[in-house]
Amino acid sequence: MRLIFRWAVLAVVAILAFGATAQAQQRAPAAGGGGAITAIQIEGNVRAEPETIRSYLQLKPGQPFDAAAADRSLKALFATGLFSDVVMQMQGSTLVVKVTENPIINRVAFEGNRKIEDDKLRDEIQSQPRQVFTRARVQSDVERILTIYRRSGRYNASVEPKVIKLEQGRVDLVFEINEGDVTGVQRISFVGNEHFSDGTLRGKIRTSESAWYRFLSSDDRYDPDRLNLDRELLRKFYLSEGYADFRVVSAVAELAPNREGFFITFTISEGERYKFGKVEVSTRFQGLDVDVLQSYLTMASGDWYDANEVEKSVSALQDLVGSLGYAFVEVRPNIRRNKDNLTVDVIFDIQEGPRVYVERINISGNTRTLDKVIRREFRLAEGDAFSTAKVRRSQERLRNLGFFEKVDISAAPGSAPDKTNLEVQVVEQSTGDISFGAGYSTTSGVLGDISIKERNLLGKGQELRLGLSIGTLSTLIDFSFTEPYFLDRPMAAGFDIFRTSNDRQSVASYSDRSIGFALRAGWAYTEHTRQNVRYTLRQTDIYNVQPWASYVVQLNAGTSVVSEVSETIAWDTRDTRINTTKGLLLRNTMAVAGLIGTEWYYRTTADAVYYQSIFEDVVASIGGSAGLVLPYNNSSLRLNNLFFIGGDTLRGFQVGGIGPRDSVSADALGGTYFYTGTTELSFPLGLPKEIGIFGKAFVDVGSLWGLGGPAAYSNTVLTSNLMRISTGVGIQWISPFGPIRIDYAVPVQKESWDKTEAIRFSFGTRF
């Protein structure tokens, strides 16, 4: 029985094996080959040449049909983008290739886009007129357009491509766009912050929550790139506050369910706060005094750790050692954290860096600006020892020119290991300005202003300006030209031609007008010290003197000619000119008039102001000025050459509000000696920082005395050198329309004949 069963199983296996072999023999011609291809026939092509199509086929006449080769041929034909469909089949011994060609784009149009212009969208997409239309490319263009709208904060935007078929295999491609509303940032939250509030951290990042007053800013729109910047800003802030272990765990942006805004959440780990431990300088250079180097460090043991101070100390040490003649210097801050006592030891290791020289400075991107204009801003030249600090300073100087939208300087290998090339890439921007302005000030009344200025004339870095300022109380017309590198030397030279007129009826019952020109030159001794010289020839006419005017004013009526030479030297370390937070300005001007003309006098003035940040966004400043003007050569001083104090120079008093005054007409007569001083505190008012509104509290002091000209012989003149004192508060707004300031001041000490004013307002704009 078992033998019969065994023979039955063997019979079944044999039958199955025979069937599989027969089936394989039947499929072999279709899969592995068949009869030879005698011809290849192309069908359906209109624009594509048959030979072009055949060139993509991996099947040739005389070869057997191969399914794998046919598959590769299909992929090659589809990859050309010329065809929307390709079919291959054998008809006898002929291989028939049927193609359906993609149409040609006749026109690309955009509908519904109001915020982004057609030209900008057209430059970003791949589909262009006279190109082959492909659905894959159109879909890629749709994604690209959506990306552009998302970058502008419009995440609700939608794009629908429409294809309009035309004759002769052409189509019009229309992108129908629904731009949607701007998708702002509804809320910014922080998780893990224990030492700083959410409000403080929001003030440290670039992204801000949407609010009505941010209509001129795009920072309240979600931008993934800006979110990465925010992570870095948070890191820098915490490192500057001593949190050396700080890290941003995550930064997540979630679109609200109604798709009208984003919720951004930063998860952070603050860590412990560290102090500086051991702070030292070490060097192997012979002749370098470590104690001197130590004095240039901006931090000390026991201070809270600040990564910014470490970077400043590195730059200071590099500049100092480089100025002592050590060209190849590298300063490495070796930082070691001690978690047990929460201190950070910093050892500034000054060692010899690689000896590298600048072989070439290659400049690209300057289609208008001459190469020499860029090269003269460099702090090192070809053949000099390479210095990272000098390269950084050169980049800053190029950016400060205002000629370029972007400046990048990178080092590239030279022809030898000890040589490097500096690759300077710039992107030029418009340097011509035509501006209109309007404003109001208590001094000048309503103002209208128009100016035409070119800051990079003919690409030579020269500045040309024509300005006209017309006000109810003053008018100015001026034409000026400046050559920043006169005779290819680091000396600025230029000239001014001007005409001014002023209505001083409310001050001293007269008007004046001047016409003249000035020649000037200036040069820098250091990065912060500059000297200027100027020659001015001016004719001034005092006219429209009222019958009730002071006897002194009436004697000054008429024309005078001033020929004046002046010299100014200034030392300026302020960080910015507007909203200064730290720095010192010292300035002295000396002038002498005579030789020609009708006026003979000496004049000198001195100014000083110091700014210091006390707390965050709280800045204190103290400053003062003084001056004197004296006649010589048996001459007398006219009204237009005397000092007038008040208004902006001494708040709480009118322009010309203090100093010698006629007791009968109350006309201000000016003075020969003056001094002013001010102490001011600038502080935030609790409003968002980007609004730019700050409060001010101040105390002003000053005095004006000394009689000049006919006033010295008049018995109706009231004069006193009493110190005037005023105190007050104010609000300053750096608005998008120009600076606006309102001051309220109360005189604390004054003379009975002084003229006061409680509120002073100024507003100006350019657009």
Secondary structure, 3 states (H helix, E strand, C coil): CHHHHHHHHHHHHHHHHHHHHHHHHHHHHHHHCCCECCEEEEECCCCCCHHHHHHCCCCCCCCECCHHHHHHHHHHHHHCCCEEEEEEEEECCEEEEEEEECCEEEEEEEECCCCCCHHHHHHHCCCCCCCECCHHHHHHHHHHHHHHHHHCCCCCCEEEEEEEECCCCEEEEEEEEECCCCCEEEEEEEECCCCCCHHHHHCCCCCCCCCHHHCCCCCCECCHHHHHHHHHHHHHHHHHCCCCCCEEEEEEEEECCCCCEEEEEEEEECCCCCEEEEEEEEECCCCCCHHHHHCCCCCCCCCECCHHHHHHHHHHHHHHHHHCCCCCEEEEEEEEEECCCCEEEEEEEEEECCCCEEEEEEEECCCCCCHHHHHCCCCCCCCCECCHHHHHHHHHHHHHCCCEEEEEEEEEECCCCCEEEEEEEEEECCCEEEEEEEEEECCCEEEEEEEEEEEEECCCCEEEEEEEEEECCEEEEEEEEEECCHHHCCEEEEEEEEEEEEEEHHHHCEEEEEEEEEEEEEEECCCCEEEEEEEEEEEEEEECCCCCCCHHHHHHCEEEEEEEEEEEEEEECCCCCCCCCCEEEEEEEEEEECCCCCCCEEEEEEEEEEEEEEECCEEEEEEEEEEEEEECCCCCCCHHHCECCCCCCCCCECCCCCCCEECCCCCECCECEEEEEEEEEEEECCCCHHHCEEEEEEEEEEEEECCCHHHHHCCCEECCCCCEEEEEEEEEEEECCEEEEEEEEEEEECCCCCCECCEEEEEEEEC
